[in-house]
Amino acid sequence: MNHFELIGGEMHAEQVPLTSVARAVGTPVYVYSTATLQRHARVYKAAVALAGPRTHVAFAVKANPNLAVLRVLANEGFGADVVSGGEMARAMAAGIAARDIVFSGVGKTRAELAQGLDAGIGQFNLELEEEGVVLAQMAAARGLRAPAVLRVNPDVDAGTHDKISTGKAENKFGLPIDQAPAIFDRLAPLEGINLRGIAVHIGSQLSSLAPLEAAYTRLGKLVADLRAAGHLITHVDLGGGLGVPYRAGETIPNPEELGAMVARVTRDWDVELQFEPGRAIVANAGMLVTEVLWVKPGVTNPWVIVDAAMNDLPRVALYDAHHEFSAVRPSGKTFTANVAGPVCESSDVFAKNREIDLIEAGDLAVLHSAGAYCATMASMYNSRALVPEVLVSGDRFEIVARRVSAEAIMGEEQVPDWLE
């Protein structure tokens, strides 16, 4: 569910007409709904609480690192799953306590490990044995024991796009699950580390719970084996990955189904279960508003050229992703067309041969489900401005990320004197 709907023939975000946002801020512009973020956060937390009394939900900051979005989720009691020092700083700036931060990521630098130790974050998710050794040494030098879990790779195919699959043996993430006991034996005794559990994350935009259940079942056996070897296992990080319906009529498992499955699989684990949702919370809480520049005749279908482009919303070019496209003020008429942006790349196309609202130059349109992995991946390719972001609450809205102009970036560049 989201709070974007037609009111009086015009698309609104909650009670705000999108034409009002476009008029005040310009296009393209991302628009997020506070009410949708809150509802998704509450539904997810309630669902995973079905799995047991000890749960921790940490929002995957990479999905949408906007400070205002993070503050909404902090107010809902979410922690943060971060994959860089920058995301860690953002999470804390948004009001998320360091103790509620989980630091994932396959390539943490020593400076980032130090940053996490000095901040007192709640958990490090280790990706390799050497990382655990270095972390233990750095923590011991500070008189600390770093709370950590070992991320394992269960060799489970998530059944999602190859570029967002992370749980197969050939992926770069985690350690082979059969190597975990021996690594535990070597890392757990180190002075500066509290190796208290294991973690897994097999991919993103999962459309079935079966791969997750298979991975969690393998994890349960590992928990039993580690305990049999004398290790104290108190935390298991189950990752995220639950998909969202990008296409009209698409069916995706809901959080309640996830919670029920986790409760069944983990009922004998006696651990704190940790979850790292990202897309499931924010994807359908955002839209990208764009203006139609031209409707260009095509060989087969016309090309609707909009002012948003692949640099503003890269998911389509990266993953062949689908985003519904509709007019802000639909007439009720449709036509078959292609939708593309102005960037000088053939991959700058949002839709091909799709039936969409009949639309003309000067009209406003929206790309739906644009709250996750969209603005956060935006660039200034073709020297285009960095797209702004707006947060709506009820009948009010505010710019929460300003448009960054090409001139501003040029101001950070310089030509060496010896080229004059």
C-alpha positions in Angstrom: 0.0 0.0 0.0 1.1 3.6 -0.7 -0.3 7.0 -0.3 -0.1 8.1 -3.9 -3.5 8.3 -5.5 -5.7 10.2 -7.9 -7.7 12.9 -6.2 -10.0 15.0 -8.5 -8.3 13.5 -11.5 -4.8 14.5 -10.4 -2.0 12.4 -8.8 -1.4 13.4 -5.2 1.3 12.4 -2.7 -0.9 12.1 0.4 -2.8 15.5 0.2 -0.3 17.3 -2.0 -0.9 17.6 -5.7 2.3 16.6 -7.6 1.8 19.6 -9.9 2.4 21.8 -6.8 5.7 20.1 -6.1 6.8 20.3 -9.7 5.8 24.0 -9.8 7.8 24.8 -6.7 10.8 22.6 -7.2 11.0 21.8 -10.9 11.5 18.5 -12.6 12.7 15.9 -12.4 12.1 15.5 -8.7 11.8 12.6 -6.3 8.7 12.7 -4.0 8.5 10.5 -0.8 5.5 9.9 1.4 6.0 10.0 5.1 2.7 8.1 5.8 3.8 5.3 3.5 7.2 5.0 5.1 5.6 4.9 8.5 3.0 2.3 7.5 5.6 0.0 5.9 7.9 0.3 8.9 5.1 -0.6 11.3 3.8 -3.5 9.2 7.3 -5.0 8.8 8.2 -4.7 12.5 5.0 -6.3 13.6 5.4 -9.1 11.1 8.9 -10.1 12.1 8.0 -9.8 15.8 5.9 -13.0 15.1 9.2 -14.8 14.9 10.0 -14.3 18.6 10.4 -11.8 21.4 14.0 -10.8 20.5 14.2 -9.1 17.1 16.2 -6.2 15.7 15.2 -4.4 12.5 18.0 -2.4 10.8 17.1 -0.4 7.6 19.4 -1.1 4.7 20.7 2.5 4.3 22.0 1.8 0.8 18.3 1.6 -0.4 17.7 5.3 0.4 20.2 7.3 2.5 18.3 10.6 2.6 18.6 12.0 6.1 14.9 12.9 6.3 13.9 9.3 5.2 16.3 7.9 7.8 14.8 10.2 10.5 11.3 8.9 9.8 12.6 5.3 10.2 14.6 6.2 13.3 11.4 7.6 14.8 9.8 4.2 14.1 12.5 2.4 16.1 14.6 1.2 13.2 18.3 0.7 13.4 20.6 0.9 10.4 22.4 -1.6 8.2 25.3 0.2 6.7 28.0 -0.7 4.1 30.3 2.3 4.4 31.6 4.9 6.8 29.6 7.5 5.0 26.4 5.5 5.6 27.3 5.1 9.2 27.7 8.8 9.6 24.4 9.4 7.9 22.6 7.0 10.1 23.9 8.6 13.3 23.2 12.1 11.9 19.6 11.1 11.3 19.2 10.1 15.0 19.9 6.3 14.8 21.9 5.3 17.9 25.3 3.7 17.2 24.4 0.6 19.2 21.6 0.0 16.7 23.9 0.0 13.7 25.0 -3.1 11.9 28.1 -2.7 9.6 27.9 -5.0 6.6 29.9 -4.9 3.4 32.5 -7.0 1.7 35.3 -4.3 1.6 35.5 -2.4 4.9 38.6 -0.3 5.2 40.7 -0.2 8.3 39.6 3.4 8.7 36.0 2.4 8.6 36.6 -0.4 11.1 38.1 2.2 13.4 35.2 4.5 12.8 32.8 1.8 13.9 34.8 0.9 17.0 35.2 4.5 18.0 31.5 5.2 17.5 30.5 2.0 19.5 28.3 0.5 16.8 26.2 -2.6 17.7 27.7 -5.2 15.3 30.3 -5.9 12.6 29.3 -8.5 10.0 32.6 -10.1 9.0 33.1 -11.1 5.4 36.5 -13.0 5.8 38.7 -14.4 8.5 41.4 -11.7 8.0 38.9 -9.0 8.6 38.1 -10.6 12.0 41.7 -10.8 12.9 42.3 -7.1 12.1 39.1 -6.0 13.9 40.1 -8.0 17.0 43.6 -6.4 17.0 42.2 -2.9 16.6 39.5 -3.4 19.3 42.0 -4.9 21.8 44.3 -1.9 21.3 41.4 0.2 22.4 40.5 -2.0 25.4 37.3 -3.2 23.6 35.7 -6.4 22.4 34.0 -5.8 19.1 30.6 -7.4 18.7 30.6 -9.4 15.5 29.0 -12.1 13.5 30.3 -14.1 10.6 28.5 -13.8 7.3 28.2 -17.1 5.5 27.3 -17.9 1.9 24.8 -20.7 1.9 25.0 -21.3 -1.9 21.3 -20.7 -2.4 20.0 -19.2 -5.7 17.7 -16.4 -4.7 15.9 -16.6 -8.1 16.4 -12.9 -8.7 18.4 -10.8 -11.2 22.0 -11.9 -11.4 23.2 -8.4 -10.5 21.3 -8.4 -7.2 21.9 -12.1 -6.2 24.4 -12.5 -3.3 23.9 -16.0 -1.9 25.4 -18.2 -4.6 28.8 -19.8 -4.2 30.2 -17.7 -7.1 29.1 -14.4 -5.5 31.6 -12.3 -3.7 29.7 -12.1 -0.5 30.2 -14.1 2.7 32.2 -17.2 3.4 31.4 -20.8 2.3 29.1 -22.1 4.9 31.1 -25.3 5.4 34.2 -23.3 6.3 32.4 -21.4 9.1 33.1 -23.8 12.0 36.8 -23.8 11.5 36.9 -20.0 11.1 34.9 -19.7 14.3 37.3 -21.9 16.1 40.2 -19.6 15.2 38.5 -16.2 15.6 36.3 -16.7 18.7 39.2 -17.0 21.2 40.8 -13.7 20.1 40.9 -11.1 22.8 39.4 -8.2 21.0 36.3 -9.8 19.5 32.9 -11.1 20.7 32.0 -13.5 17.9 28.4 -14.0 18.8 26.7 -15.4 15.8 26.2 -15.7 12.0 24.7 -13.7 9.2 23.3 -14.4 5.7 21.8 -12.3 2.9 21.1 -14.1 -0.4 19.8 -11.3 -2.6 17.3 -8.6 -3.3 13.8 -8.4 -4.8 12.9 -11.9 -3.9 9.5 -13.0 -5.3 9.4 -16.3 -3.3 10.1 -17.2 0.3 11.5 -20.7 -0.8 15.1 -19.5 -1.3 15.1 -17.7 2.0 13.7 -20.8 3.8 16.3 -22.9 2.2 19.1 -20.6 3.4 17.7 -20.2 6.9 17.4 -24.0 7.2 21.1 -24.3 6.4 21.8 -21.6 8.9 19.9 -23.5 11.6 22.1 -26.5 11.2 25.2 -24.3 11.4 23.9 -22.8 14.7 23.5 -26.3 16.1 26.9 -27.4 14.9 28.6 -24.3 16.4 26.9 -24.8 19.7 27.9 -28.4 19.7 31.5 -27.2 19.3 31.2 -25.1 22.4 30.5 -21.7 20.8 28.0 -19.2 22.3 25.6 -18.2 19.6 23.2 -15.4 20.6 22.6 -13.5 17.4 21.6 -14.5 13.8 21.3 -11.8 11.1 18.8 -13.0 8.5 19.4 -10.1 6.1 16.7 -8.6 3.9 15.7 -9.2 0.3 11.9 -9.2 0.4 10.6 -7.9 -3.0 8.0 -5.3 -3.8 5.4 -5.3 -6.7 6.9 -3.1 -9.3 4.3 -4.2 -12.0 0.6 -3.7 -11.7 -1.0 -6.9 -10.5 2.4 -8.5 -9.5 2.2 -10.8 -6.4 5.0 -10.7 -3.9 5.1 -12.4 -0.5 4.1 -10.0 2.3 5.9 -9.3 5.5 3.4 -11.4 7.5 4.2 -14.4 5.4 7.9 -13.8 5.9 7.4 -13.5 9.7 5.4 -16.7 9.8 8.0 -18.6 7.8 10.9 -17.3 10.0 8.9 -18.2 13.2 8.5 -21.8 11.9 12.2 -22.3 10.8 13.8 -20.6 13.8 11.5 -21.7 16.7 14.3 -23.7 18.4 17.2 -21.3 17.8 16.9 -19.2 21.0 18.7 -16.1 19.5 18.1 -12.5 18.7 17.0 -12.4 15.1 18.1 -9.5 13.0 16.6 -8.2 9.8 17.8 -5.8 7.2 14.9 -4.6 5.0 15.5 -1.9 2.5 13.4 -2.0 -0.7 10.4 -3.4 1.2 10.2 -0.3 3.3 11.0 2.5 0.8 10.4 1.4 -2.8 6.7 2.1 -3.0 7.0 5.2 -0.8 8.6 7.2 -3.6 7.8 8.5 -7.1 9.9 10.3 -9.7 8.0 13.2 -11.2 9.1 14.2 -14.7 8.0 16.5 -17.5 7.4 15.4 -21.1 9.7 17.3 -23.4 8.7 15.9 -26.8 6.6 13.2 -28.3 8.8 12.1 -31.2 7.5 10.0 -34.1 9.1 6.5 -34.2 9.3 3.7 -36.8 7.0 1.5 -34.8 5.8 3.5 -31.8 6.3 7.2 -30.8 9.0 8.1 -28.3 7.9 10.0 -25.3 11.0 12.0 -24.3 11.0 13.1 -20.7 13.3 15.3 -18.7 14.2 12.5 -16.3 17.0 10.2 -17.4 19.1 7.1 -16.6 21.4 9.3 -14.5 18.4 10.2 -12.3 16.9 6.7 -12.1 19.6 4.1 -13.1 17.7 0.9 -12.2 16.2 0.3 -15.7 19.6 0.7 -17.4 21.4 -1.4 -14.8 18.9 -4.3 -14.2 16.3 -4.0 -17.0 14.0 -3.1 -14.1 10.4 -2.2 -14.5 8.7 1.0 -13.3 5.1 1.8 -14.0 4.7 5.1 -15.9 1.6 7.2 -15.8 0.3 10.8 -16.3 -0.1 13.1 -13.3 -3.4 14.2 -14.9 -4.6 11.2 -17.0 -7.3 11.8 -19.6 -8.5 8.2 -19.6 -7.0 7.7 -23.1 -4.0 5.5 -23.8 -1.5 4.8 -26.6 1.4 2.4 -27.1 4.8 4.2 -26.9 8.4 4.1 -25.7 9.5 6.3 -22.9 13.1 7.6 -22.8 15.2 10.3 -21.3 17.6 12.9 -22.9 20.9 11.3 -22.0 23.1 10.3 -24.9 22.9 6.5 -24.4 20.7 3.9 -26.0 20.2 2.5 -22.6 18.4 5.7 -21.4 15.0 4.1 -21.9 12.3 3.6 -19.2 9.8 1.6 -21.3 9.4 0.1 -24.7 6.3 -0.8 -26.6 4.2 -0.2 -23.5 0.6 1.0 -23.3 0.6 4.2 -21.3 -1.6 7.2 -20.6 -1.9 9.4 -23.7 0.5 12.3 -23.0 1.8 15.4 -24.7 4.7 17.8 -24.5 4.5 19.8 -21.3 2.5 17.2 -19.4 3.7 15.8 -16.1 4.2 12.1 -15.5 5.5 9.8 -12.8 7.7 6.8 -12.6 6.3 4.7 -9.8 8.0 2.7 -7.0 11.1 4.9 -7.1 11.9 5.1 -3.4 14.6 2.5 -3.4 17.9 2.3 -5.3 17.0 5.3 -7.4 18.0 8.7 -6.0 20.8 6.9 -4.1 22.3 5.7 -7.4 21.8 9.0 -9.3 24.8 10.6 -11.0 25.5 13.8 -12.9 26.3 12.0 -16.2 26.1 14.3 -19.3 26.8 17.2 -16.8 23.1 17.1 -15.7 22.0 18.4 -12.3 21.7 16.0 -9.4 18.0 15.4 -8.9 16.3 16.9 -5.8 14.2 15.0 -3.3 11.0 16.1 -1.5 9.3 14.7 1.6 5.5 15.0 1.9 3.5 14.8 5.1 -0.2 15.3 4.9 -0.8 18.6 3.1 2.7 19.9 3.3 6.0 19.2 1.7 9.6 20.2 2.0 12.8 19.8 -0.1 15.0 17.3 1.8 17.8 17.2 -0.9 18.4 20.2 -3.1 19.1 20.1 -6.8 22.9 20.1 -7.2 23.8 22.0 -10.4 26.5 21.2 -12.9 28.0 24.6 -12.1 28.3 23.6 -8.4 30.3 20.5 -9.4 32.5 22.6 -11.7 33.2 24.8 -8.8 35.0 21.8 -7.2 37.2 21.3 -10.2 40.2 23.3 -11.4 42.5 23.5 -14.4 46.2 23.3 -13.4 48.2 26.5 -13.9 50.6 24.7 -16.3 47.7 24.3 -18.8 47.2 28.0 -19.0 
